[in-house]
Amino acid sequence: MRLLQRGRRLSLPESRPMPSVGPGCHELRINDRNVSWRIVHLVAADAVVILGVFEKKTAKTPRPVIEACRNRLRRYRRAVGEAAGEDD
């Protein structure tokens, strides 16, 4: 997270784009002993916005996680005055 805050762009294997959530969204991959964690986030102009954190148990991101992250992204964009469909 600190690297993201400092402006570093991460790519595979640490992070992958999540266009299914929204433009500019990514999934950060964190492996911790026997658990794989994922942090769905958006790097905005003035913040790293955490949209969701979950334990990865399957190859695909669960649909409820994607929907929850989309809803949080919409609420965030509304709060900062961005249009929900704009690219970052």
Buried (B, 14 or more C-beta within 10 A) or exposed (E): EEEBEEEEEBEEEBBEEBEBBBBBBBBBBEEEEEEEEBBBBBBBEEEBBBBBEBEBEEEEBEEEBBEBBBEBBEEBBEEEEBEEEEEE
